[in-house]
Amino acid sequence: MSDINGIINIYKEKGCTSHDVVMKVRKALNIKKVGHAGTLDPDAEGVLTICIGKATKAIEYMTEKDKEYVATVKLGIATDTQDITGKVIDEHEVPKLDECDLENTINKFTLGYEQVPPMYSAIKINGRKLYELAREGKEVEREARSVYITEIELTKIITNDEFEIRVSCSKGTYIRTLCHDIGKVIGCGACMKTLIRTRVGKFTLEDCIKIDQLTDNNILSEKLIIVENIFENYGKIYINEASEKTLLNGGKLYLKNIQNNDIIKENTIYRIYDANNEFVALYRCVYENNENVLKVEKMMR
């Protein structure tokens, strides 16, 4: 099965790491070149996009995709990890809140939001991961990062101290930190109790398969997404046979040698296809020496 190239949408079960899933996929398909496009914490579950073979070259683009989560917020306690598994560091009585109160609170986080990443995260400061420092009992100052929350919705009130939210957000948003910050605004503290990732870009929970289904060739062939589909929003450019060697070497492409050059715009990325109509690379149009040229962004072969 070493010729498998594409993206598969795996349902990550609660209790395993994202790397565990990668290792299981490698074993199931007997292929080494496997990677995931966005970590899920061990206690989280849901959509984990797995890139296989040449598709691993697309990982950096996959991680940029917007994401959607469903989380349960637990009010009244704050923990060192900002989720229910952590050590309780603060505890308060929960005020009586109705649906309107909760909606008004969570809506404050819509659009622009400056989020301080948690100590228990893989972000590096001075060459060390924050979670390593946290495990040593150290806390360091972290710079707030701008995250973008497209939509946040109160989906269920479970009890007076628990409710469920659905969040659509940008890359780099920590949902457990969002839960923690919601608790700060309410004034009683909060942590994340459960988390399900329901979407990464166009990959949804409904399209997921379980790891044990990978050995079913029919399911695998049906669910495997070819890498060029990830870039469907990028325009297509077809190269003639005379320019093919330059393309395969990642060389500069001149617009005069491209048939459909009228669609090409400066500072825009395009999918480049060879004379056999096979997807080869991503190229960006740049202005250089008084003309627009195409320069390689990423070879995908």
N, C-alpha and C positions, 0 to 999 in steps of 0.2 A: 504493500500500500504506500510505498515511498513517493509515488507520483501524485498524491493528493495535494491540491493547492486550493485554498479557499477559506471562508469564514463560517464557523458553525456557532449557533446560539445555544449555549449549554445552561441548564438550570442548576445553579450552584446550591447544594443543600446546606442547611445550617450545620455548623460544627466542623467544617473543613476550610482550609485556606484556599485562596485562588491558585496558589502554586500547587497545592494538592490536586486540583482539577487538571492543571496542565500536565502533571505527571501521569495521571490516570488516562488522559487522552493519548499521550505518547505511547503508553503501554497498550491501550486498546487498538490503536491504529498502527503500532510498530513504526513510528516515525519520530525522529528527534526534534525536527524544526517545528516547535509548537510554542505559542505564547498567548497571554491574555491581554486584552485591551482595556484595562481598568480594574484595579483591585476592589474586591468586596471583603469586608472584615469577616473573620471566621463565624461570628454569630449572625451575620446577615445572610440572606438568601436571594435567589432570583437570577436575573439576566447576567450572564458572564460571556462576553463575546470572545471566542477562541480563534486565533489565526493559525493556519496550518500551512507548512511549506513556504512557497514564495509569498503567500499572503502575509507572512510575518513582517514583510517590508511595509505593510499598511498600518501597523500598530500605532505609529505616532499620529496618524490621521484619525484613526478610530477613537483614540483617547480624547480627541477634541470634541466629539459628539456630545450634544446635550443629553441629559439623563432625567429619568422620572423615578420617584421612590414613593412607597407607602410606609409610613412610620407610626409607631405608637409612642406617644409622649407620656411619661410618668411624672406627675407633679409632686412636689413636696420634698424631694430629695435631690441633691447634687452629688455626683461621684467624680473620682479623679480621672476616670476614663470617659466620662460624659455619657456612658451607657449603663444599663442595669447590672452589668457584670463587675463594675468597678467598686472600689471602696467608698462608702458613704462619707463625704466630707462636710456636708451641711444638711440640715433637716428643718423643715418649717411646716406649720399647719397650712392646709390648702384652703383658700377662701372659696366661698360659694360662687360658682361661675355658671352663667348660662351660655347658650349658643352664641348670642350676640357678643358677649364679653370675649369669648375665645376667638371669634372671627375678627373682631376689631384688633385683637392682639397679634394674631398671625399675619394679618394683612400689612402690618408695619414692616414686615420683612420682604414684601414684594418689591421687585426691581432692584435698585442698588442697595447693597448691604456689605458693610465692612466686617469681615469675619476673622477673628483671631484663631488660627489653627490650634487644635488640641495638643497637649504634651504627648499624649499617646498617639503618635502619627509617625509616618516614615519620612517626613520632611527633615532635611539635613540642615544643621547649623554648625558652622566651623568643622565640617566634615563628619559630624556625628548625627545619627538619627535621633529625633526627639524622644521616641519611645525607649531608647537605650538610656538616655539621661533620666527619664521618668522612673525607670526601674531601679535606678541608683538613688532615687529620692531627690533628684535635682529638678529644679524648675528654672527655665530661662525665659527671658523676654522674647516674645514672638511678634513679628510685625503683622498687622492686620492686612488681609488680602481682600480685594474687591471680588465678590461673587455676585452672580446675576440669577435671581429667582424669577423665572418667567411666570410661574403660577403657583399659588399655595392655597389649598382648599381643606376646610374642615370636613372630613368625610363621615366621622362617627364620634359620638360621645359615649364612652364605655361606662365610666363611673365618674364621680365628682373629681377624682384625681388622675384619670386616664382618658385620653382621647386620641383619635387617629387623624393623621393629615396625609394629603397627597401633595408631593412637591415636584415641580419641573424646574430644573436648574442647570447651571453651567458647570463645566469641568472644574474640579477642585473644591466643590462645595462639600463640607462635612455636615451630614444630616444630624449626627449626634451633637455637634456644636450648635446647630440651629435649634435643636430641642433644648439644650442647655440655655441658650440665649432667650428662648421663649419663656423659660422659667424665671430668668432674671427680670424680664419685663413685667411678668405677673407679680413677682415679688416673693415667691415661695420656693424658687429653685425647681429644676426639672432635669430629667435624663431621658435618654432613648431606651425604650423597652424592647421593641422589635423593629426590624428593617427588612423590607423587600424591595429590590430594584426591579421595577416593572418595565423599564425601557432604556435602551441605549441607542440614540439615533432612531433608526427605523426598526431595530431589533426589539421585539416585544415579548412579554411573558408568555403570550399565547403561542408563539412560534418556537419556544424552547424545546429541547429534547434532553432526556436524562443520559448520563454517561453510558449506562449499560445498553442504550439503544444504538450506540456508535458501531457496534459489530454487525448490525443489520444493514447490509449494503443498500437495500431499497430505501430505507429511512435516510441513510447518509447521503445518497445521491440526490434525494429529494430536498434535503435541508441544507446542503452545502452551497454557500453563496460564492460565486466567482468574484475575485477581488475587484475587477473593473466596475462592478455594480456599486461599490462603495463610493465611487467617484462619479456617479451618474449626473451630478449637477455641473460637472466640468464639461466643456465643449470637446468634441472629437476632431482630431486632425490626422489625416492619412498621408503617409510618406511614400513617395515613389521608390522604385527599386534602386535608382541611382543614388539616393540619399540614405539607403538602408544601412550601409556600413557605418556611416557617420552616426546614425541613430543608435545602433547596437553598441558603439563605443562611447556613447554618452556625449557626443560632440555637439557643437553649436549648429543649429538649423536656421537657414536663411529663408525668409518668407517668399522670395522669388522662386524657390524650388517647391513650394507648397501650393497645391491646386486651390484649396478652399481658404486662401489667405485673407479673404475679405472679412471673415468672421473674427479674426485675431485682434485682440485689444491689449494694450500695454498693461503690464503688471497683473496679468491674469494667468492662471494655471490651466493647462489643457491636457487631455489624454492623447497620447501619441500612439498611432497604430502603424505597423509595418506594411509592406506590400501585400502580405497575406492576410491583412485585416486582423492581425493579432495585437493585443494590447501589450505595449513594451515599456512605456515610461510616462512619467508626468514631467512636463516642461512648462517653464514660465516665460512669458513674453516680456522682454526688457528692451529699453531704448539704449543703444550702444553705437558709438561712432556714426551718429546722424541717421540711424535706421533701427527699426524694430527687428530683433532676432529672438529666437527661442533657445533658452539655456536649460539644461537638465536640472530638474528639481529632485526627482527620485526615479532610479531605474527599478522597474518592477519585475524584471526577469531574473 
